[in-house]
């Protein structure tokens, strides 16, 4: 069925739907890869495609041959060098709201696993820095640490932050029910309110939440005290029961920091 006609080109309703679907797919891929190294490779691949089109249009056979060989190698290099980014992209696709409608993840289960680990830390005065991603992607910060992409597990969290372990000084970043990376570096807050009163973990927690909507949980190595940060605000001396209630509420919906 003809939907639109421009000069001699007939556009049907299915053609329009086809264009919209492809546009949405490309938009989602670019949005997911934004802030990662994979976007740089994608730009490079796009440049090769443009050169290939120009060389074909101008019938430059030598350049066509070179681009053809380079294009094949480029795809292979892309797959080898950027395996972690590709895994992250697939993981992000799996956490898409549309997909989650069919395969829901219970927020209470996520909260319980995190709380079990925090309980272990606070009882033994083990320092910890746990980041929970929400709507704003944390791909750039994930790349600063060691990619894990492992199931969220209290035992794994306690192993990561156990004293003298290789990754215990950095932050763990969690996406939905996955531990994406450990040993990550976070930006420190420059807010004068916190400059002289907080340690490095607490400053990093506030610093990240000033620029993202992430939730960050901190356990003090000196006192075992639990703190939780969001939207650039830090609530200190949080009990285990309060932490559990806050996490369940925060993971279900967005709330203002005044309710923290």
N, C-alpha and C positions, 0 to 999 in steps of 0.2 A: 504494500500500500504506500503510495507516494505521499510524503509528508511535506517536502519542500523541494523547489526546483530553482537552481541558480544557473542561469544561462542554459547550458546543455547537460549540467550535472543534476541528476535526480537523487534526492536524499529521502530514504524511507525512514519510518519510525524505528525500525531495527538498526539502521545505520547510526541514527542519533544515539540510541541506547548503547551501541557498541562503542562509540566515541566517548560517551560519559563514563562507561565502565573502565576503559583503558586510562582515561584521565584520572579517575579516582585511584586506580592501582598505582600509577606513577606518583601521584601526590602523596599517598600513604608511604610508599617506599622512600621517597625523599625526606619526608617528615621523620621517619624512623631512623634514617641514616644521618640526619643532621646532627652535627656535633661529634661525629666519629670520623676515623681516618678513611672509612669506606667511601665517603662522599667525595674525597679527593680522587680516588681511583675512578669513581663514576664520571667525574668531570673529564679526566684523562681519556676514558673510553669514549665519551661524547665527542671529544676533539678528534679522535681517530675516525669516528664515523663521519664527521663533517669533511675531513680530508679525503676519506674514501669516496664520498658523494661528489666532491669537487673534481677529484682525479678521474672518476668515471664520466662525469659530464664533459670534461675537457679532453677525454680520451688520452690521458697520460699513462701509457702502459707500464712504464718502469715504476712510477709512483704507485700505481694500482698493485703491482706485484709486491712492492715493499710494504705497503699498508696491509695487504692480505696476510703476509707472514707475521708482521708485527701484531696485527689484530688477534691472531690465534695465540701467540705467546702472551699477549696482554691478559687474555681471559684466564689462562693457566696460572699466571703470576698472581692475578687477582684472587683466585680460589685458594692458592697456597698461602699467601701472605696474610690474607684477611679472614682466616677461618674463625677466629674469635668474634669478629664483627658480624660475620654471617650467622653464627650461632645466636648472637644477641638479637639480630633482626628476626630470626625465626621465633625466638623466645618472645619478643615484643608482639609479633603477629599472634602468638598464642594467648597473649594477655589482652588482645583487642576486645573492647566491650561487646562487639557482636558475637565473637567466639565465646566469650564468657557466659553469654545467655544460654548456650548449649552445653558448656562444660563449666559450671560455676565452681568457684573456689570459696569455701566458707571462711569468712574473715575471722570468726572466733577460733578456728583451728590455727590460723596464722598467729593470732595474738597469743594463744596458749603456748605455742612452741617458743616464741620469743620470750615470753614471761618465764617459762621454765629455765631458759638459759640465764636470764637476768637474775633470777632467784639464786642460781648457783654462784654467779659472780658476786652478788652483794653479800652472801653468807661467808665468802672467802676473801673479800676485799681484792677482787681481781678487776682491773680496769678494762672497760669495754666501750666501744663506739659503734653503734648499730644504726644504719640509715635505712629507712623504708621509703622507697620511691612511690610517688602518687601519680599525678597527671603529667608533671614536667619531667621529661627524660633526663637521666643522669649519665648518659653515655660517655661524656667527656671525663667524668670523675671515675667511672668504671675502668677506663683505660689507664689510669694512674696506678692501679693495683694489679693483683694477680687474678686473672679470670678463672672462675670456678664453675659457674653455671650448674650448681648442684642443688638437690632438693633441700628445702629448709628443714634443718634438723637441729634440735638443741645440743646433741652430742658434738656435731660438727662446729657449732658456734663456740662451745666451751673449749674445744681443741684449738681453734684459731686464736682465741684470746688468752689461752693458758700462758702464764709467765714464761719468758724465754723462747716461745715459739716464734718462728720467722716472721709471722704476719701480725703479731699481737699489738704492735704499735699503731697500725693504721686503722681505717674504718672498714666495716663490712657493709656492702650495699645489697639490699634485698628488693627484688621485683616480684610482686605477688607472692608466690610460694617457692621462689627460687633464690638461692644465694648466688648472686651474679659475680661478685668479686670480693677479695679481701686485701688488706694492706693498702687501701686507697688513701690518697691525700685529699684533704678538704681545705677550702679557703678559710682563713681565720677572720673573725669579726674585727672591725675597726671601731666599733661602738665604744666610746669612752666609758659607758656604764659598766662594761664587762672587762675592759683592758687590764685593770689592776687586781681584779678580784677572782678571775677564773684561770684555770689551768689550760693546757693546750687542747685537751679533748673537748672541754666545754666551749672554748673559743671556736673550735672547728665546727662544733654542732650548731652554734648560733650563726657562724659565718655562712654555712651552707643553706640554712633556712631563711636567711635574709634575701637570697636570690632564687630560691626554689620553693615548692610547696611540700618538700619532703618532711618526714617526721624523723627526728634523731633522738636516740636514747643513749644516755651516757651513764656509766657506772664509775664512780671515783675509785682509784687505786688506793688512795690513802684512807678513806673513811667507809667505802662500800656504799656511799649514798647514791641514790638513783635520781637522775634528772631527765627531763624530756623537753625538747625544743621544737618549735614550729613558728613560722612567720617572724623570725628574728627575736622570738621571746623564749626565755628559759625558765622553766618551773623546776625548782630544786626540792630535794628531800621528799620525793614521791614514794609512797608505800607500794608494795607489790600489788595489793588489791586495787589501789587507785590506778596504777599503771595498766592493769588488765582492763579495767572499765574504760579508760581513756583510749586505749588502742582499739578496742572493739568499736567504739563510737567514731574514732577518726578514720578507721578503715572502711566503715560503712558509708560515711558521707563527710563532706567538707564542713568544718565548723570554724568559727572565728577563734583567734588566739585568746580572746577574753574568757572563753569557756574552758581553756586549758587548765 
